[in-house]
Amino acid sequence: MDERKNRTTQNGMPDWTPQLQLRIHDLMVTTRTVEEQAIRMVRSGDGWFWIGAPGEEALSAPLGLQVRKGQGLDNDYLHLHYRSSPIVLAMGAQPIDILRQMGAKATDPFSRGRNFVNHFAIRKWNVAPMAPTIETQFSIAIGTGIAQRRHGGTGITIVNGGDGGTHEGDFATCLVWSTRPGNELPILMVTANNKYAISTGSCTQHGTPIVERAKAFGIPSRSIDGNDVYSSWKAIAEGMEYVRSERKPFFIEASVSRLNGHSSSSGANRVEEEDCILRFEEKLLHQELATRKELDRVWEKRREEMAQAYEIVKSEPFPPGEDIYRYIFAEPKDQYYDPGSKSQPGDSNNKGGR
Ligand SMILES: Cc1ncc(C[n+]2csc(CCOP(=O)(O)OP(=O)(O)O)c2C)c(N)n1
């Protein structure tokens, strides 16, 4: 097996090692199983509303692994959407914290039980707080883009959203502001096109491919099969490299599946669309990087972990009513999310004062 794992399998991408491919597979399965657990929670009344990532793993796990993670202008800023869980998990967030937000528990480090599931805010990694309003992140991203342009260096701003959202003014705003001559912004825009906005088919709304709109602004672009891990890795690597060095925007439109429908509002049932994890597993098997038994073990292990995490989350408290006005404005430093920290956010006696 060691010999298999040391073989380089793709020309032209020196970092595309067997170890990396197996790591991406594990992250994809981790994301899928935490989302499965979250769906079970909403069905059993342990949560109110689910929306998430099944179908976006092949696009977003490679993205998360390539982020330059850290706080401040020299690192990357992320402005995400509610299907971005593979990005933050690939960056190192803990799956249990997604279940905490799903259960609206006080221990949820992203919103202390006050926002929908998969609405992240991780200050130490420049993950900007998310709102459930679609596409507004494309307007907000301009702010960190301007700050990074002024600062210099190689940190970039990354913004991720859906196809429907590109019809909001925020998308056009980002295209306009990131391409002003002499004032271009270092923003990587990644649109996941799952062909729907809730129940509206994109084929009834989009007169041209979304990528053409970016091209009209002179933005270098890629239109990729986002169900293919390698295509995603490569386009993201190229896009990041361009934005880091040129300090100008780059756009990726990735076609992806939407495997459990829009959200729990439509039942979150599995639908018949291509599953990017199964497709990736076929590639791993074909390259003899793993056996079927080894891949199955990854699924089992992650499912067991999620079930254990759920038991922990179930026993944790909801936020007290008097917490309702907290986190409206900036909070004291000890309240920021610290992944891997043993102490839980609710432990502090500091009430925030607002
Ligand atoms: C500003 C705004 N308008 C409308 C909505 C209601 N809404 C929630 S999800 C959604 C569809 C988004 O579709 P798309 O951008 O394609 O992303 P997807 O959910 O398919 O990933 C809409 C219209 C919203 N959340 N915010």
The ligand as an ORCA input file, in Angstrom:
! r2SCAN-3c Opt
* xyz 1 1
  C     -31.724     38.129     -0.841
  C     -32.489     36.851     -0.780
  N     -33.510     36.638     -1.617
  C     -34.199     35.478     -1.567
  C     -33.860     34.510     -0.654
  C     -34.618     33.197     -0.609
  N     -33.762     32.147     -1.110
  C     -33.124     31.313     -0.290
  S     -32.197     30.191     -1.094
  C     -32.673     30.810     -2.577
  C     -32.206     30.168     -3.863
  C     -30.743     30.319     -4.060
  O     -30.377     29.641     -5.234
  P     -28.880     29.568     -5.673
  O     -28.236     30.894     -5.560
  O     -28.847     28.896     -6.997
  O     -28.219     28.657     -4.561
  P     -28.551     27.157     -4.180
  O     -29.468     27.208     -2.991
  O     -29.194     26.492     -5.365
  O     -27.245     26.563     -3.844
  C     -33.541     31.877     -2.439
  C     -34.148     32.623     -3.536
  C     -32.791     34.789      0.233
  N     -32.387     33.898      1.142
  N     -32.125     35.942      0.147
*
